[in-house]
């Protein structure tokens, strides 16, 4: 997706440790028009799949997942990272480690929202080591739902996330695949 790549180059910042900061359009301040186009692109990529729900992890995956769900005409479910008074039991849960936040979280989805006849599309903002997607795949397995695919906005192809997902046999589509962040410069996979 050329518009996304352009925004990464123009507005992204490469930080030490191969961290790409895109908080001015993706995961703090959200460019709603860009998210709409991202949702439309994912809907187009997965239009031949029978998708009943879009699933993501809070919070950065919500914007692209919401727009994807809107374009597909299906509900959005986001796995919660923090329990609340209203989310206490009858949950599917998996543990996820965040490299950028250096913390592990149990993510949870209420069992009422995933049924064995569901076909889900997992959407997330970043794919690096694959921990968030792995957690969602674990929840899908616990719920006995079919995973139609995984859609990633920005993939760091030089990290292990892609190979982890490919080993599961689940279809993976990334809108911007980064080959390198060396010397504070973003290089894309051709």
BAFI-3210 file (N, C-alpha, C; in Angstrom, 3 decimals, decimal comma, padded with zeros to 6 digits):
// residues 190
n [1|2|3|4|5|6|7|8|9|10|11|12|13|14|15|16|17|18|19|20|21|22|23|24|25|26|27|28|29|30|31|32|33|34|35|36|37|38|39|40|41|42|43|44|45|46|47|48|49|50|51|52|53|54|55|56|57|58|59|60|61|62|63|64|65|66|67|68|69|70|71|72|73|74|75|76|77|78|79|80|81|82|83|84|85|86|87|88|89|90|91|92|93|94|95|96|97|98|99|100|101|102|103|104|105|106|107|108|109|110|111|112|113|114|115|116|117|118|119|120|121|122|123|124|125|126|127|128|129|130|131|132|133|134|135|136|137|138|139|140|141|142|143|144|145|146|147|148|149|150|151|152|153|154|155|156|157|158|159|160|161|162|163|164|165|166|167|168|169|170|171|172|173|174|175|176|177|178|179|180|181|182|183|184|185|186|187|188|189|190]
n.u [000,852|000,965|000,419|000,485|003,172|004,429|003,611|004,875|007,588|007,677|006,560|007,210|009,415|012,549|013,664|016,159|016,974|015,519|012,916|010,008|008,475|005,299|003,348|002,019|000,159|-000,896|-000,880|-001,367|-002,140|-004,629|-004,903|-007,736|-008,723|-006,693|-006,843|-009,350|-008,825|-006,967|-008,581|-010,364|-008,586|-007,756|-010,261|-010,716|-008,561|-009,279|-011,793|-012,869|-013,023|-014,913|-015,787|-016,737|-016,215|-013,982|-010,921|-008,794|-006,085|-006,306|-004,497|-003,710|-004,310|-006,963|-007,992|-007,274|-008,485|-011,168|-011,970|-011,603|-013,468|-015,775|-015,788|-016,063|-018,485|-018,964|-018,889|-016,509|-014,113|-012,157|-009,373|-009,003|-006,573|-006,490|-008,141|-011,451|-014,108|-016,312|-015,424|-014,620|-014,860|-015,460|-013,870|-011,727|-008,296|-004,946|-001,377|000,666|003,630|004,962|007,279|007,948|006,868|007,950|006,688|004,562|001,259|-001,909|-004,209|-007,670|-010,794|-014,243|-016,156|-018,683|-018,560|-017,207|-017,892|-018,086|-018,766|-017,731|-015,684|-012,782|-010,983|-007,864|-006,525|-003,828|-001,731|001,116|003,594|006,121|007,802|005,703|004,106|001,579|-000,181|000,214|-000,927|-003,620|-004,155|-003,974|-006,176|-008,191|-007,922|-008,621|-011,281|-012,282|-012,597|-012,451|-009,628|-009,493|-007,528|-004,665|-004,152|-001,839|-000,794|001,797|004,695|007,614|009,775|012,270|012,271|011,061|008,285|006,731|007,626|006,824|004,007|003,592|004,308|002,066|000,270|-001,671|-003,077|-001,293|-001,303|000,361|000,427|002,516|005,738|008,618|012,010|014,342|015,585|017,896|020,434|018,659|016,902|014,173|013,664|011,943|010,516|010,785]
n.v [-001,174|001,883|004,530|004,201|003,384|005,730|007,484|006,279|006,689|009,521|010,437|008,695|007,682|006,358|004,629|003,780|000,269|-000,901|000,111|001,434|004,438|005,511|007,136|009,434|008,965|006,385|004,899|006,545|009,311|009,191|008,877|009,186|009,023|007,646|005,262|004,393|003,809|001,771|-000,145|-000,639|-001,742|-004,130|-005,400|-005,805|-007,523|-009,814|-010,507|-012,813|-014,637|-016,228|-014,305|-013,717|-012,198|-009,617|-009,593|-008,217|-006,910|-004,832|-001,769|-000,456|-001,844|-001,442|000,746|000,211|-002,306|-001,810|-000,266|-002,138|-004,095|-002,573|-002,168|-004,805|-005,399|-006,651|-007,586|-006,184|-007,486|-006,863|-008,072|-007,802|-006,240|-005,669|-006,624|-005,918|-004,776|-005,683|-007,686|-010,583|-013,396|-016,505|-016,473|-016,499|-016,795|-015,643|-015,369|-012,601|-011,092|-007,863|-006,330|-003,612|-002,379|-003,846|-005,728|-008,312|-009,357|-010,682|-011,437|-011,179|-012,526|-012,375|-015,288|-015,325|-013,969|-015,331|-017,983|-021,487|-021,598|-019,340|-017,443|-015,916|-012,843|-011,758|-008,709|-006,454|-003,739|-003,808|-006,235|-007,952|-009,696|-011,390|-011,961|-010,879|-011,721|-014,472|-014,875|-014,245|-016,250|-018,429|-017,962|-018,223|-020,928|-022,053|-021,280|-022,722|-021,650|-020,783|-019,435|-017,103|-015,522|-013,328|-009,944|-007,390|-004,138|-002,846|-004,576|-005,855|-007,300|-008,348|-009,508|-012,273|-012,753|-013,182|-015,715|-017,316|-017,126|-018,145|-020,818|-021,794|-022,079|-020,250|-017,721|-014,765|-011,316|-008,374|-004,859|-003,041|-003,977|-004,035|-004,145|-003,329|-001,248|000,083|002,498|004,581|004,641|003,704|000,783|-000,948|-004,215|-005,533]
n.w [000,000|-001,118|-000,181|002,611|002,955|002,155|004,193|006,372|005,746|005,567|008,013|010,059|012,741|013,370|016,096|018,603|018,891|016,865|016,738|015,406|015,329|014,936|015,898|015,227|013,273|013,449|015,992|018,242|017,816|015,403|011,957|010,443|007,828|006,505|007,987|007,185|004,488|004,860|006,129|004,027|002,165|003,484|003,605|000,892|000,277|001,705|000,783|-000,363|001,600|004,176|006,499|009,776|011,995|013,076|014,773|017,254|019,317|022,157|022,416|020,158|017,817|017,373|015,776|012,916|012,776|013,369|011,149|009,158|009,908|009,592|006,785|005,987|007,048|009,510|013,057|015,432|017,613|020,414|022,108|025,516|027,575|030,217|033,100|034,232|036,374|035,045|033,424|034,237|034,423|032,605|030,264|027,374|027,458|026,951|027,196|026,456|025,335|025,176|023,232|022,794|025,013|026,995|028,722|030,010|029,278|030,159|027,771|027,052|025,952|026,056|026,342|025,228|022,843|020,849|018,808|017,885|015,136|014,019|011,762|011,830|011,258|011,951|012,871|013,156|014,282|014,170|013,226|014,605|016,500|016,745|018,943|019,811|017,769|018,025|020,559|019,977|018,113|019,797|021,476|019,538|018,971|021,461|021,477|019,399|016,827|013,358|011,715|009,334|008,324|008,761|009,088|008,765|009,506|009,530|008,976|010,407|008,678|009,113|011,539|013,591|013,402|010,976|010,031|012,160|012,000|009,407|009,805|011,058|009,055|008,508|006,510|005,715|005,373|004,782|004,815|004,613|004,331|006,109|005,424|006,639|009,289|009,474|010,224|010,870|008,759|006,761|004,990|002,532|001,875|-001,304]
ca.u [000,000|001,924|000,137|000,986|004,632|004,795|003,427|005,933|008,836|007,578|006,134|007,715|010,722|013,231|014,280|017,090|016,370|014,639|011,549|009,476|007,454|004,318|002,255|001,328|-000,916|-001,409|-001,164|-001,637|-003,045|-005,030|-005,350|-008,950|-008,847|-005,753|-007,393|-010,442|-008,214|-006,383|-009,708|-010,845|-007,581|-007,876|-011,538|-010,507|-007,655|-009,920|-013,204|-013,337|-013,092|-016,148|-015,387|-017,884|-015,772|-012,600|-010,396|-007,519|-005,708|-006,287|-005,344|-003,259|-004,916|-008,393|-008,345|-007,337|-009,435|-012,519|-012,272|-011,713|-014,767|-016,791|-015,815|-016,540|-019,849|-018,999|-018,483|-015,122|-013,834|-010,764|-008,941|-008,692|-005,319|-006,677|-009,449|-012,244|-015,197|-017,293|-014,770|-013,960|-014,835|-015,988|-012,999|-010,596|-007,156|-003,603|-000,347|001,351|004,728|005,152|008,679|008,094|006,510|008,735|005,778|003,644|-000,139|-002,898|-005,277|-008,889|-012,010|-015,423|-016,555|-019,949|-018,351|-016,612|-018,630|-017,387|-019,055|-017,113|-014,480|-012,270|-009,841|-007,061|-005,898|-003,017|-000,977|002,504|004,070|007,572|008,093|004,503|003,490|000,153|-000,898|000,276|-001,941|-004,947|-004,300|-004,232|-007,577|-009,011|-007,871|-009,434|-012,684|-012,618|-013,025|-011,589|-008,934|-009,477|-006,284|-004,076|-003,810|-000,918|-000,575|003,239|005,451|009,078|010,092|013,572|012,064|010,570|006,836|006,210|007,900|005,981|002,649|003,621|004,348|000,712|-000,529|-002,667|-002,750|-000,813|-001,211|000,889|000,303|003,851|006,741|009,892|013,182|015,412|015,513|019,287|020,857|017,452|016,267|013,219|013,776|010,815|010,655|010,298]
ca.v [000,000|002,974|005,662|003,846|003,439|007,144|008,047|005,727|007,380|010,955|010,774|007,748|007,944|005,135|004,766|002,689|-001,038|-001,245|000,540|002,424|005,251|006,045|007,562|010,606|008,592|005,019|004,315|007,495|010,116|008,316|009,487|008,414|008,756|006,564|004,026|003,975|003,182|000,512|-001,076|-000,989|-002,629|-005,453|-005,978|-006,255|-008,679|-010,983|-010,508|-014,145|-015,450|-016,094|-013,714|-013,332|-011,219|-009,158|-009,663|-007,553|-006,699|-003,406|-000,710|000,074|-002,541|-001,168|001,640|-000,488|-003,428|-001,251|000,114|-003,383|-004,673|-001,731|-002,460|-006,180|-005,482|-007,631|-007,003|-006,154|-007,895|-006,645|-008,755|-006,844|-006,485|-005,449|-007,045|-004,876|-005,326|-006,316|-008,751|-011,321|-014,842|-017,012|-015,821|-017,143|-015,983|-016,021|-014,447|-011,922|-010,217|-006,698|-005,913|-002,162|-001,969|-004,684|-006,244|-009,379|-009,148|-011,682|-010,855|-011,948|-012,301|-012,996|-016,470|-015,074|-013,293|-016,237|-019,244|-022,428|-021,391|-018,089|-017,381|-014,605|-012,206|-011,070|-007,488|-005,766|-002,611|-004,199|-007,604|-008,012|-011,040|-012,193|-012,350|-010,530|-012,641|-015,793|-014,883|-014,308|-017,598|-019,316|-017,742|-018,828|-022,380|-022,346|-021,035|-023,613|-020,860|-020,824|-018,186|-016,898|-014,872|-012,295|-008,726|-006,562|-002,840|-002,685|-005,774|-005,811|-008,594|-008,816|-010,193|-013,641|-012,871|-013,772|-017,157|-017,944|-017,245|-019,057|-022,197|-022,206|-022,291|-019,186|-016,706|-013,506|-010,191|-007,162|-003,735|-002,456|-004,900|-003,350|-005,023|-002,858|000,078|000,433|003,898|005,420|004,702|002,626|000,120|-001,875|-005,438|-005,318]
ca.w [000,000|-001,324|000,694|003,931|002,908|002,089|005,539|007,235|005,417|005,850|009,365|011,041|013,335|013,783|017,419|018,913|019,143|015,739|017,037|014,469|015,984|013,989|016,761|014,692|012,348|013,616|017,297|019,319|016,995|014,304|010,707|010,175|006,387|006,215|008,574|006,307|003,312|005,329|006,303|002,692|001,560|004,104|003,165|-000,487|000,297|002,300|000,387|-000,748|002,810|004,928|007,771|010,595|012,988|013,064|016,134|017,478|020,709|022,479|021,934|018,867|016,695|017,261|014,657|011,627|012,849|013,295|009,772|008,394|010,252|008,963|005,343|005,809|007,565|010,601|014,342|015,870|018,987|020,794|023,323|026,574|028,283|031,645|033,594|034,875|037,185|034,168|032,654|035,309|034,238|031,338|029,294|026,715|027,867|026,503|027,664|025,354|025,725|024,312|023,150|022,917|026,376|027,906|029,741|029,610|029,630|029,798|026,965|027,281|025,170|026,653|025,573|024,523|021,563|019,862|018,722|016,995|013,710|013,576|010,933|012,221|010,627|012,949|012,359|014,151|013,729|013,904|013,384|014,793|017,008|016,567|020,206|019,858|016,871|018,649|021,612|019,358|017,544|020,936|021,854|018,481|019,176|022,649|021,125|018,278|015,677|012,183|011,429|007,885|007,960|009,615|008,367|009,529|008,879|009,308|009,357|010,436|008,065|009,587|012,812|013,428|013,395|009,739|009,974|013,168|011,464|008,257|010,314|011,452|007,851|008,390|005,508|006,254|004,439|005,400|003,889|004,448|004,867|006,290|005,335|007,522|009,904|009,701|010,070|010,992|007,437|006,514|003,703|002,383|001,098|-002,683]
c.u [000,901|001,684|000,664|002,512|005,123|004,683|004,499|007,235|008,787|007,353|006,627|009,086|011,312|013,967|015,268|016,339|015,409|013,169|011,155|008,318|006,565|003,082|001,511|000,266|-001,527|-001,772|-001,100|-002,614|-003,357|-005,501|-006,548|-009,135|-007,905|-006,284|-008,539|-009,881|-007,565|-007,474|-010,262|-009,884|-007,656|-009,173|-011,418|-009,636|-008,346|-011,386|-013,732|-013,390|-014,453|-015,779|-016,636|-017,519|-014,316|-012,146|-009,030|-007,223|-005,778|-004,858|-004,968|-003,848|-006,355|-008,736|-008,348|-008,332|-010,871|-012,893|-012,384|-013,072|-015,902|-016,917|-016,297|-017,980|-020,005|-018,595|-016,971|-015,066|-012,396|-010,490|-008,497|-007,389|-005,496|-008,078|-010,142|-013,318|-016,221|-016,722|-013,953|-013,885|-015,468|-015,227|-012,078|-009,402|-005,854|-002,625|000,438|002,434|004,865|006,609|008,825|007,752|007,261|007,885|004,941|002,245|-000,934|-003,960|-006,485|-010,003|-013,135|-015,900|-017,859|-019,731|-017,675|-017,310|-017,934|-017,666|-018,462|-015,879|-013,926|-011,106|-009,128|-006,384|-005,060|-002,192|000,434|002,677|005,587|007,926|006,864|003,760|001,994|-000,659|-000,909|-000,773|-003,348|-005,195|-004,588|-005,678|-008,504|-009,062|-008,725|-010,926|-013,184|-013,187|-011,992|-010,936|-008,799|-008,178|-005,843|-003,712|-002,981|-000,720|000,907|003,959|006,938|009,551|011,426|013,468|011,257|009,053|006,259|006,427|007,064|004,565|002,613|003,652|002,974|-000,163|-001,608|-002,179|-002,379|-000,705|-000,740|000,872|001,629|004,839|008,089|011,026|014,242|015,063|016,924|019,563|019,678|016,743|015,371|013,433|012,680|011,218|010,062|009,337]
c.v [001,241|004,172|005,404|003,927|004,888|007,784|007,542|006,486|008,843|011,257|009,822|008,159|006,612|005,424|003,632|001,388|-001,478|-000,971|001,614|003,142|005,884|006,542|008,785|010,258|007,227|004,651|005,284|008,527|009,264|009,143|008,670|008,107|007,634|005,245|003,490|003,260|001,847|-000,534|-001,553|-001,967|-004,033|-006,148|-006,525|-007,514|-009,958|-011,144|-011,881|-015,113|-015,233|-015,605|-013,265|-012,283|-010,851|-009,111|-008,977|-007,522|-005,210|-002,942|-000,271|-000,621|-002,163|-000,318|000,908|-001,649|-002,934|-000,907|-001,115|-004,024|-003,887|-002,055|-003,886|-006,356|-006,517|-006,948|-007,054|-006,617|-007,501|-007,350|-007,688|-007,233|-006,393|-005,886|-005,861|-005,560|-006,062|-007,473|-009,600|-012,825|-015,214|-016,396|-016,819|-016,230|-016,545|-014,972|-013,916|-011,010|-009,096|-006,255|-004,420|-001,670|-002,769|-005,217|-007,371|-009,037|-010,401|-010,952|-011,776|-011,529|-013,049|-014,132|-016,269|-014,573|-014,139|-017,582|-020,166|-022,247|-020,082|-018,342|-015,981|-014,151|-011,432|-009,881|-006,893|-004,685|-003,009|-005,704|-007,527|-009,428|-011,944|-012,571|-012,049|-011,474|-014,047|-015,913|-014,979|-015,661|-018,619|-019,187|-018,366|-020,346|-022,792|-022,239|-021,936|-022,836|-020,973|-019,455|-018,074|-016,252|-013,879|-011,129|-007,823|-005,236|-002,686|-003,916|-005,480|-007,184|-009,165|-009,481|-011,467|-013,818|-013,561|-015,278|-017,914|-018,150|-018,214|-020,518|-022,699|-022,525|-021,243|-018,157|-015,395|-012,478|-008,971|-006,033|-003,026|-003,391|-004,203|-004,370|-004,636|-001,488|000,580|001,908|004,879|005,618|003,478|002,101|-000,928|-003,120|-005,158|-006,400]
c.w [000,000|-000,417|002,104|003,973|002,900|003,469|006,498|007,007|005,847|007,328|010,449|011,545|013,773|015,085|017,642|019,224|018,063|016,031|016,026|015,141|014,919|014,744|016,252|013,650|012,612|015,041|018,485|018,753|015,765|013,122|010,230|008,693|005,971|006,774|007,725|005,075|003,674|005,507|004,977|002,002|002,152|003,671|001,745|-000,526|000,777|001,879|000,009|000,434|003,470|006,323|008,524|011,643|012,731|014,518|016,185|018,965|020,979|022,683|020,528|017,654|016,435|016,041|013,312|011,635|012,741|011,861|008,869|008,643|009,600|007,476|005,059|006,287|008,673|011,911|014,552|017,321|019,274|022,114|024,313|027,259|029,793|032,045|034,261|035,718|036,325|033,360|033,629|035,095|032,905|030,155|028,606|026,984|027,313|027,025|026,474|025,916|024,703|024,368|023,398|024,321|027,431|029,059|029,152|030,097|029,315|028,998|027,075|026,338|025,870|025,752|024,813|023,098|020,494|019,935|017,725|015,498|013,173|012,715|011,147|011,342|011,729|012,269|013,483|013,473|013,334|014,015|013,476|015,219|017,002|017,831|020,271|018,983|017,462|019,747|021,055|018,701|018,646|021,408|020,823|018,644|020,370|022,338|019,998|017,096|014,569|011,986|009,914|007,425|009,010|008,712|009,259|008,791|008,536|009,847|009,337|009,969|008,519|010,962|012,570|013,305|012,172|009,721|011,003|012,646|010,297|008,690|010,725|010,236|007,638|007,376|006,185|005,139|005,212|004,385|003,637|005,133|004,904|006,293|006,349|008,086|010,222|009,414|010,056|009,643|007,249|005,096|003,638|001,612|-000,273|-003,079]
res [x|x|x|x|x|x|x|x|x|x|x|x|x|x|x|x|x|x|x|x|x|x|x|x|x|x|x|x|x|x|x|x|x|x|x|x|x|x|x|x|x|x|x|x|x|x|x|x|x|x|x|x|x|x|x|x|x|x|x|x|x|x|x|x|x|x|x|x|x|x|x|x|x|x|x|x|x|x|x|x|x|x|x|x|x|x|x|x|x|x|x|x|x|x|x|x|x|x|x|x|x|x|x|x|x|x|x|x|x|x|x|x|x|x|x|x|x|x|x|x|x|x|x|x|x|x|x|x|x|x|x|x|x|x|x|x|x|x|x|x|x|x|x|x|x|x|x|x|x|x|x|x|x|x|x|x|x|x|x|x|x|x|x|x|x|x|x|x|x|x|x|x|x|x|x|x|x|x|x|x|x|x|x|x|x|x|x|x|x|x]
***
